[in-house]
């Protein structure tokens, strides 16, 4: 069962957009720091959490333009999820793109390796 399976849209909407983006990015960061990046099972579990949180964010955000852009970022995560094997460079690019979504999240780019 997913770690965030019981997280309701009401609870998720109580977080600011910056917090929502940063929590999704945190899950992506965890996926990128797995001890064995070839471990598809752990990588996919991390990306399931990323997709669940992205879905919640899309669901609770009222602005259509935002939802459209977030759906694009979710599509990138979904491509990584279904890939035959984890691609560290594609993962890093998707994480950077997500962090550029808000000014607050963008500040975290300096901390990525």
C-alpha positions as CSV (number, residue, x, y, z in Angstrom):
1,X,0.0,0.0,0.0
2,X,1.2,3.5,-0.8
3,X,2.5,5.6,1.9
4,X,0.2,8.4,0.8
5,X,-2.9,6.3,0.0
6,X,-4.9,7.7,2.9
7,X,-4.0,11.3,2.2
8,X,-7.2,13.1,1.4
9,X,-7.6,15.9,-1.1
10,X,-8.8,18.1,1.8
11,X,-5.7,17.4,3.8
12,X,-3.5,17.9,0.7
13,X,-5.1,21.2,-0.2
14,X,-4.2,22.5,3.3
15,X,-0.6,22.6,2.2
16,X,0.6,25.5,0.1
17,X,1.5,24.9,-3.6
18,X,5.1,25.3,-2.7
19,X,4.8,22.6,0.0
20,X,3.0,20.3,-2.4
21,X,5.7,20.7,-5.1
22,X,8.5,20.2,-2.5
23,X,6.9,17.1,-1.2
24,X,6.6,15.6,-4.7
25,X,10.2,16.6,-5.3
26,X,11.2,15.0,-2.0
27,X,9.8,11.6,-3.2
28,X,11.7,12.1,-6.5
29,X,14.9,12.8,-4.7
30,X,14.4,9.6,-2.6
31,X,14.1,7.7,-5.8
32,X,17.3,9.2,-7.1
33,X,19.2,8.3,-3.9
34,X,18.4,4.6,-3.8
35,X,21.4,2.5,-2.9
36,X,21.1,0.5,-6.2
37,X,19.6,2.7,-8.9
38,X,18.9,-0.5,-10.9
39,X,16.5,-1.8,-8.3
40,X,13.4,-1.3,-10.3
41,X,11.0,-2.4,-7.5
42,X,12.1,0.3,-5.1
43,X,12.4,2.9,-7.9
44,X,8.8,2.1,-9.1
45,X,7.5,2.3,-5.5
46,X,9.0,5.8,-5.1
47,X,7.5,6.9,-8.4
48,X,4.1,5.5,-7.4
49,X,4.2,8.0,-4.5
50,X,5.3,10.7,-6.9
51,X,2.4,10.0,-9.2
52,X,-0.1,9.8,-6.3
53,X,1.0,13.2,-5.0
54,X,1.0,14.7,-8.4
55,X,-2.5,13.4,-8.9
56,X,-3.6,15.0,-5.6
57,X,-2.0,18.3,-6.6
58,X,-3.7,18.3,-10.0
59,X,-7.0,17.5,-8.3
60,X,-6.9,20.3,-5.7
61,X,-5.5,23.1,-7.7
62,X,-8.2,25.3,-9.2
63,X,-6.3,27.0,-12.0
64,X,-6.7,25.2,-15.4
65,X,-3.3,26.5,-16.7
66,X,-1.6,25.2,-13.6
67,X,-3.2,21.8,-13.9
68,X,-2.2,21.6,-17.6
69,X,1.5,22.3,-16.7
70,X,1.4,19.9,-13.7
71,X,-0.1,17.2,-16.0
72,X,3.0,17.7,-18.3
73,X,5.3,17.1,-15.3
74,X,3.2,14.1,-14.2
75,X,3.6,12.7,-17.7
76,X,7.4,12.9,-17.3
77,X,7.2,11.0,-14.0
78,X,4.9,8.4,-15.6
79,X,7.4,7.8,-18.4
80,X,10.1,7.2,-15.8
81,X,7.8,4.9,-13.9
82,X,7.1,2.6,-16.9
83,X,10.7,2.7,-18.3
84,X,12.5,-0.7,-18.6
85,X,15.2,0.6,-16.3
86,X,15.8,3.7,-14.3
87,X,17.6,6.5,-16.3
88,X,19.4,8.7,-13.8
89,X,19.9,11.6,-16.2
90,X,16.2,11.6,-17.2
91,X,15.3,11.4,-13.5
92,X,17.5,14.4,-12.6
93,X,16.1,16.4,-15.5
94,X,12.5,15.7,-14.4
95,X,13.3,16.6,-10.8
96,X,14.9,19.9,-11.9
97,X,11.9,20.7,-14.1
98,X,9.6,20.1,-11.2
99,X,11.6,22.3,-8.9
100,X,11.4,25.1,-11.4
101,X,7.6,25.1,-11.0
102,X,7.5,27.6,-8.2
103,X,10.0,30.2,-6.9
104,X,10.3,28.6,-3.5
105,X,10.9,25.2,-5.0
106,X,13.5,26.7,-7.4
107,X,15.6,27.6,-4.4
108,X,16.2,23.9,-3.8
109,X,18.1,23.5,-7.1
110,X,21.3,24.7,-5.5
111,X,21.2,21.7,-3.2
112,X,21.0,19.1,-5.9
113,X,24.2,17.2,-6.5
